[in-house]
C-alpha cells in the first residue's frame, strides 16, 4: 500500500509516454487528488495530479502549469489464472539509489559517501 499526501515526491514506475519524457524514473511532486463523487481517501482516486519540472506539454489548467493527472493502471497476471489489480504507477522517491540515478540529468544532487 502506498500512502500519499500533497507535496510528496513520487517517481513513475512505468513508461507512460516516452515521447514527452514520462518514463520509468521520472520524478515529480503530488499537487492534488481527484476522486469520484461520494468517495475520498482511502479510496483509490480517479487520478493524482503531479507536477513534473521537465514537462513542457499543455497545462492541465492555467493555475496548474507543468501538472499532469496520473490515473491508476490495471495490471494482469495470467500464468495461474486471471488476476488483476489496479494501482497508481509510481512510488515515493524522496531519495533514489545510485543505480536508479544512472542516466538521469539532475540540476543538483546530494551524495553521502560516508565517513571513510
C-alpha positions as CSV (number, residue, x, y, z in Angstrom):
1,X,0.0,0.0,0.0
2,X,1.2,3.5,-0.9
3,X,0.3,6.4,1.3
4,X,0.4,9.8,-0.4
5,X,-0.1,13.4,0.6
6,X,0.2,16.7,-1.2
7,X,3.9,17.7,-1.8
8,X,5.0,14.0,-1.7
9,X,7.9,13.3,-4.1
10,X,7.0,10.5,-6.4
11,X,8.7,8.5,-9.3
12,X,7.0,6.9,-12.2
13,X,7.5,3.1,-12.3
14,X,6.3,2.6,-15.9
15,X,6.8,4.2,-19.3
16,X,3.6,6.2,-19.7
17,X,4.5,8.4,-22.6
18,X,8.2,8.2,-23.5
19,X,8.0,10.8,-26.3
20,X,7.4,13.6,-23.8
21,X,9.6,12.2,-21.1
22,X,7.1,10.3,-18.9
23,X,9.4,7.3,-18.4
24,X,10.2,4.9,-15.7
25,X,12.2,7.1,-13.2
26,X,10.6,10.5,-14.0
27,X,10.1,12.4,-10.8
28,X,7.5,14.9,-9.6
29,X,5.5,16.2,-6.7
30,X,1.9,15.5,-5.8
31,X,-0.3,18.5,-6.2
32,X,-3.8,17.2,-5.7
33,X,-6.2,14.2,-5.8
34,X,-9.3,13.7,-7.9
35,X,-12.0,11.4,-6.5
36,X,-15.3,10.2,-7.9
37,X,-18.4,11.7,-6.3
38,X,-19.1,10.4,-2.8
39,X,-15.5,9.0,-2.5
40,X,-12.5,10.1,-0.6
41,X,-9.3,8.8,1.0
42,X,-8.5,5.9,1.5
43,X,-10.4,5.0,-1.8
44,X,-8.3,4.9,-4.9
45,X,-8.6,8.2,-6.7
46,X,-9.5,8.7,-10.3
47,X,-6.2,10.5,-10.8
48,X,-3.4,12.1,-8.8
49,X,-2.3,15.5,-10.1
50,X,1.5,15.5,-10.3
51,X,3.8,18.5,-11.0
52,X,6.8,17.4,-13.3
53,X,9.6,20.0,-13.5
54,X,10.5,19.0,-17.1
55,X,7.0,18.7,-18.5
56,X,6.5,21.0,-21.5
57,X,3.2,19.8,-22.8
58,X,-0.2,21.5,-22.5
59,X,-1.1,22.6,-19.0
60,X,-3.9,20.9,-17.0
61,X,-5.2,24.5,-16.4
62,X,-3.8,28.0,-16.2
63,X,-3.5,27.6,-12.4
64,X,-1.6,24.3,-12.7
65,X,1.2,24.6,-15.3
66,X,3.5,21.6,-15.7
67,X,0.9,19.4,-13.9
68,X,-0.5,16.1,-15.2
69,X,-3.2,13.9,-13.9
70,X,-1.8,10.3,-13.5
71,X,-4.6,7.7,-13.5
72,X,-4.4,4.2,-12.0
73,X,-3.4,1.4,-14.3
74,X,-4.6,-2.2,-14.4
75,X,-2.0,-5.0,-14.4
76,X,-2.8,-8.6,-15.0
77,X,-1.0,-11.9,-14.2
78,X,-2.2,-14.8,-16.3
79,X,0.0,-17.9,-15.6
80,X,-2.2,-19.4,-12.8
81,X,-5.4,-17.8,-13.8
82,X,-6.6,-14.3,-14.3
83,X,-5.6,-11.9,-11.5
84,X,-5.9,-8.1,-12.0
85,X,-5.0,-5.2,-9.8
86,X,-5.4,-1.5,-10.1
87,X,-2.6,0.7,-8.8
88,X,-1.0,4.1,-9.3
89,X,2.1,3.8,-11.4
90,X,4.5,5.5,-9.1
91,X,6.3,5.1,-5.8
92,X,7.7,7.5,-3.2
93,X,11.1,9.0,-4.2
94,X,12.4,11.3,-1.5
95,X,15.7,9.6,-2.3
96,X,16.9,7.2,-5.0
97,X,19.8,4.7,-5.3
98,X,22.8,5.4,-7.4
99,X,21.7,2.6,-9.7
100,X,18.3,4.3,-10.4
101,X,20.1,7.6,-10.9
102,X,22.3,6.3,-13.8
103,X,21.5,8.2,-17.0
104,X,19.4,10.9,-15.2
105,X,20.2,14.6,-15.8
106,X,19.8,16.3,-12.4
107,X,20.1,20.0,-11.7
108,X,21.8,19.2,-8.4
109,X,22.4,16.2,-6.2
110,X,23.3,15.4,-2.6
111,X,25.6,12.3,-2.2
112,X,26.5,10.8,1.2
113,X,29.8,8.9,0.8
114,X,30.1,8.1,4.4
115,X,33.0,8.9,6.9
116,X,35.7,6.8,5.3
